[in-house]
Amino acid sequence: MTYCIVNPQHKPRRFYEEAAQEYEKRLSRFCKIRRIKYIGKLCSRDILINITPDGLRLSSEEVANRLLEIQLSGNFNRVVFTIEHNLSLQADESWALTTVSLPIDLQNVLLLEQIYRGYKIIHNEPYHK
C-alpha cells in the first residue's frame, strides 16, 4: 500500500523533518510513504482522507483496523491524506488525530506515527522498543 501525505507548506523545521524521516524509515518494511506538495489527479483506486479536528475520532486500534480494511478490500492502491486542507475535492473520509489545533508539520509527524502504530498493531508487534 502507498500512503501519500499532501503538504503544500514550506519545508518543515529540521526536528519535524527528522522525526518524519524516522517514521518513514520504520514504515518502509510495511508500506510506501510519499510526501507530496499537491494531489494532482486522483484515480478511482485512490481514497482521499482529510485530517481535521472535526473528523472521526479513532483509537489506535480503530486506525489499525481501518488501514487493514482499506488494504484488504482490494479497491484501493493509494491512500492520500490531506491535513486541514480546504479542497475543491470531496474527501472520502475525515479523521481527527487530535481535537486541538497543531502546526501542520507536527500533524504530519503525528499522522506518520499513527500509521506506524497501526501497522505494529496489525502485525501484533510491540510498539515501544
RAQUIMO-V126464 format. One record per residue. RES is the residue in one letter. SS is DSSP state (H for helix, E for strand, L for the rest). Layout:
res->RES ss->SS
res->RES ss->SS
//
This chain:
res->M ss->L
res->T ss->E
res->Y ss->E
res->C ss->E
res->I ss->E
res->V ss->E
res->N ss->L
res->P ss->L
res->Q ss->L
res->H ss->L
res->K ss->L
res->P ss->L
res->R ss->L
res->R ss->H
res->F ss->H
res->Y ss->H
res->E ss->H
res->E ss->H
res->A ss->H
res->A ss->H
res->Q ss->H
res->E ss->H
res->Y ss->H
res->E ss->H
res->K ss->H
res->R ss->H
res->L ss->H
res->S ss->L
res->R ss->L
res->F ss->L
res->C ss->L
res->K ss->E
res->I ss->E
res->R ss->E
res->R ss->E
res->I ss->E
res->K ss->L
res->Y ss->L
res->I ss->L
res->G ss->L
res->K ss->L
res->L ss->L
res->C ss->L
res->S ss->L
res->R ss->L
res->D ss->E
res->I ss->E
res->L ss->E
res->I ss->E
res->N ss->E
res->I ss->E
res->T ss->E
res->P ss->E
res->D ss->E
res->G ss->E
res->L ss->E
res->R ss->E
res->L ss->L
res->S ss->L
res->S ss->H
res->E ss->H
res->E ss->H
res->V ss->H
res->A ss->H
res->N ss->H
res->R ss->H
res->L ss->H
res->L ss->H
res->E ss->H
res->I ss->H
res->Q ss->H
res->L ss->H
res->S ss->H
res->G ss->L
res->N ss->L
res->F ss->L
res->N ss->L
res->R ss->E
res->V ss->E
res->V ss->E
res->F ss->E
res->T ss->E
res->I ss->E
res->E ss->L
res->H ss->L
res->N ss->L
res->L ss->L
res->S ss->L
res->L ss->L
res->Q ss->L
res->A ss->L
res->D ss->L
res->E ss->E
res->S ss->E
res->W ss->E
res->A ss->E
res->L ss->L
res->T ss->L
res->T ss->L
res->V ss->L
res->S ss->L
res->L ss->L
res->P ss->L
res->I ss->H
res->D ss->H
res->L ss->H
res->Q ss->H
res->N ss->H
res->V ss->H
res->L ss->H
res->L ss->H
res->L ss->H
res->E ss->H
res->Q ss->H
res->I ss->H
res->Y ss->H
res->R ss->H
res->G ss->H
res->Y ss->H
res->K ss->H
res->I ss->H
res->I ss->H
res->H ss->L
res->N ss->L
res->E ss->L
res->P ss->L
res->Y ss->L
res->H ss->L
res->K ss->L
//
